[in-house]
Amino acid sequence: MTTQSLKLEYRPAAVARLDAALLAACEAGIEGVLLDLDGLDQLDDEGVRGLIMLLRRARQFGVELSLAVTKAPLREQLRVLALDRLFPIVDCEEAA
C-alpha cells in the first residue's frame, strides 16, 4: 500500500483553512501532511500557536503532520522552542 501525502504552505493567518485541509485529507485517506514553512522568516506567537493547534487536530484526525524547513534560522528557532521534538522536520527538497 502506498502512503498518500499532501503538501501545504503554512501561513499563521490561514490556520482555519489549513485545519479544513487536514479534515479533507483525513476524509480522503491521506496519511501525511507536510507543512511548508519556507515562506516564513520566523515564527511569532501566533505562528507557534497555529502549529500546535494543527498538530492536535492532525492527531485527532489520524494524520501525520510534518514540517518542511530549509532556512537555518527557522530550523534553529524550532529547535530552541522544542518544536523539533513534536514535529518531524525535513528539507523541502527531501519532500519533493
Secondary structure as UniProt FT lines:
FT   STRAND          5..9
FT   HELIX           12..14
FT   HELIX           15..27
FT   TURN            28..29
FT   STRAND          32..36
FT   TURN            38..39
FT   HELIX           45..61
FT   STRAND          64..68
FT   HELIX           72..80
FT   TURN            81..82
FT   HELIX           83..85
FT   STRAND          89..90
FT   HELIX           92..95
//
